[in-house]
């Protein structure tokens, strides 16, 4: 008798679950459609400005239409200049980002885990963090010369501070109850870091990496104003000196594409490490 009563209820529950589960094709379509939504705003603005210039409502001299910017990018690509500038900028950002991440992670972890180190290091680091990026330029040129070393050092300095602050803040914000559980199980210092502090701090660390990468792209412009003969920052300066607004905007567009692409790579690379999260962004289908 119990079976005859429970079976229909189970069948109704399964039917409701199947009805609520979206088909696989719809899920795939939604997964590809979400990134495309981010293109609506920039593409919409570009189309509107193209129409405005085409109708003669603006001359487009200072802000060229998208077709002219695209033509400038194609000219630079055909001449081989574009690839040379992109490779130079990417290499500087890559090396500077790597050095800044290593230094920021190590010092941030030490300051977050060890109270004495935080009292010694953090006031100085926070004071240095308030110094504008351009203020470092003459000092780095004086110390390291005008070539690649000073440029990479400036980018590394820009990446270091958000990574340091993110790592230290993430460790300090770990729930005390979780740490007490580790102490109850008598975990050693390395085991406490590996099994409790590192997983708990990882989401904030990923955010710090993305913020650091964004500042690395900002600092590379200042770095490439330091006597560079190639790079997207040099392309900006060259366009300004020669009065070529299309070239300036072309460099800005390429900066935006490269910055978003590298940020997306970090997001993709770290996604497997954050699958355990039961966060609101994942529930609502975040980016």
N, C-alpha and C positions, 0 to 999 in steps of 0.2 A: 504493500500500500504506500509505503514511504517512497519507493522508487517511482510509482506512477504519479505521485505529486511533485517530486523533485525534477523529473526529466523535462516536463514542459517548461518549468521555470528556467532550467539550464538552457534549453533551446531558445527561449526568448532572450536570455542574456547574450548568447552567442550572436543572435540575429542583430541585437542592438549594437554589439561591438563591431560586427562586420559593416553595419550601416555607417558607423562613425569613422571607420578606418578609410582613408582616401585611397583610391586606386593607385597602383604603382606608377602609371603613366602621368597621373595628375601630380603626384609627389615629385617626379622628375621635372615636370614642366615648371612647378613652383620653385624648385631648387635653381633652375637656370634663369627664371624670370626675376627673382629677387635681386641678383647683381645688376641686371639690365635696368632696374628701376633707378639705380644711381646715375645712369646716363641721361635720364630725362631732363634734369635741370640744366646741365651744361650744354647739351645738344639743343634744347629749347631756346636758351639764350643765344647760342650761335645762329640758329635759324632766324630768330627775330632780328638780330643785328644785321644779318645778311640782307634781309628784306628791307630794313630801314635804309641801308646804303643803296640798294638797288632802286628804291623809290626816289632817291635823291634827297631824302630828309636829312642826311648827313654826308659830308664829303668822304668820310672814312680815311682822312689823311693821318690823323693822330692815332685813331683806333681802326686799323684796317679790317675789312670783313674777313670771315673765316676762309673764303676761297683764296684770298691773297696770302694769308698766313700759311695755308696748306701748300700753295705754290712755292712759297719761300722755303718751306721744309723740304719739298721735293728737289728744289735747286741745290740746296745744301747736301742732300743725300746723293744726288747724281755726281756732284763734284768730289765726293769723298770726305768733305769737311765734317759733315754731321757725325759720321761714325767715329772720326778721330776725336772730336770734342766729347762725344758720349763716353767713349772708352776712358778718356783721361779723367772725366768727372767721376765715373763709376769706380775706377780704381782708387781715387782719393777717398771717396766716401766709404768704400769697402774696407780699406786699411784703417782709416780713422775710426770707423764704427767698431771694428774689431778691437782696437787698442782701448777705446773708451769703454767698451762693454767689459773687457777683462778687468781694467782698473776699477771701474765703478762697482762691479760685482764683488770683487775681493774686499775693497775698503768698506763697501756698504754692508757686507755680511759680517765683517769684523766689528764694525760700529754697532750693528744691530744686536749681535750676540754677546758682546763684551762691553759691559757698562763703562769700564775705565777707558777703553779705546774711544767710545763715543764721546765721553767728556773731554778727551784730549783732541780728537780729530774734528768733530762735527762743527764747533764754532768757526774754525778756520775755513772749512769747506763751504759752510753757508755764507761766509763773508766773500769768498772768492766767487761763489755762484752769482752774487749780485753784480759782478763787474760785467759791463756790456761786452759783447763779442769783439766789436771793433777796437776796444781798448787793448786787447791782446795783440793786435796785428803788429804795431811797431816794435813791441817787446820780442815777439817771436821772430821777426825779421832780424832784429839785432842779435838774438841768441843763436838762431838756427840758420840764418841766411834767407835768401829770397826764393830758394828752389823748393823741391817737393817736401822736405822735412818740415819746414815751418807750416806748410799748408795742411799736411796730415796732422800735425800737432794741434792746430787750431780746431780741426774737425773733431779730433779725439777729446779735446777739452769741452766742446759743446755736447758731445754724447755722454761724457763721464757724469755730469752733475745729475741729470734726471735718472740715470741708472743707479747711481749711488743712493739718491734719495728714495727711489722706489724700493730698492732691496732693503735698506735700513728700515723704512717705514713698514714694509711687509712683515719683516721679522718681529718688529716691536708690536705689531697688531695681531700676532698669533694668539688665539684664545688660550688664556692661562690654564683652563681646565684640561686642554689637550696636552700641554706641557707637563702638568701634574700627573696625567696618566702615564706619560713616558718615564717620569721619575719613579712612579709606583712600580713600574716594571724594570726599574734599575737599568735603563738604557745608558750607555756610555755617551760622551760628548759627540763623537762622530755619528753614532747610531741615532741620537736625538736629532741631529741636523738632517741626516739622510731620510729618516722615516717619519718625522713630524714637522720640523721647521721648513724643509724644502718643499714638500707637497703643499703645505698651507700657504707658503709665500709665493708659489709659482704663478697663480693668476695675476697678482699685482706685479710680479717680475716681468711677465709678458707685456703688460701695459707700459711698464717703464722702458722696455726695449723699443716699443713702437714710438713712444715719445722721444726717446734718444735718437732714433733713426730720423724722425722729423726734424729735430734740431741739427742733426748731421747734415741734412740737405740744406738747411738754412745757413749753416756755417760754411758750407763749401762755396757759397757765393762770395762771402767775405774773403775766404781763402784764395779764391781765384782772381780776386782784385789785387792780390799781392804780386804783381808782375808776371802773371801767367801768360803763356803764349798759346794755350789751348785749353779747352774746357767750355762748358756751357756758360759759366760765369764770364769768361773772356768773350764769348759770343754776345752776351748782354752788353758788356762794356763797349765792344766794337760797334754794335748797333746804335748805342747812345752817341758815341763819338762821330759816327758817320751819318747820323740822322735817319736811321732805318727802323721805324717803329714796327714794321712787319717782322724784321729779324728779332727784335726784342721780344715780341709776343710769341714768336715761334720758339725761342729759347724757354720762355715761361711755360708754354704748353708742354714742351718736352720734359722740363723739370717736374711738372705736375704728373705726367704719365709715369715717369721713372719713380717718383716718390710713391705714388699709389701702388705701382707694381711691386716695389721692394717691401712696402708695408704688407701687402697681400701675401707675399712669400713668407714673411714672419708669421702671419696669422695661420697660414696653411701648415707651416713646419711645426708650430706649437700646438695645433689643434689635437693631435693624438695624445698629448700629455695632459690635456684638460678635459678628456671625455668623462672623467669621473664626476665632473661638476653637475649639480642639479640646480642650475642657475636660471633666473628669469629670462635672460637673453636667449638661452637655448630652448626654453619652453615655448617662447613666442616666435621662434625661427629667426633669431638675430643674424647679422651679417656673417 
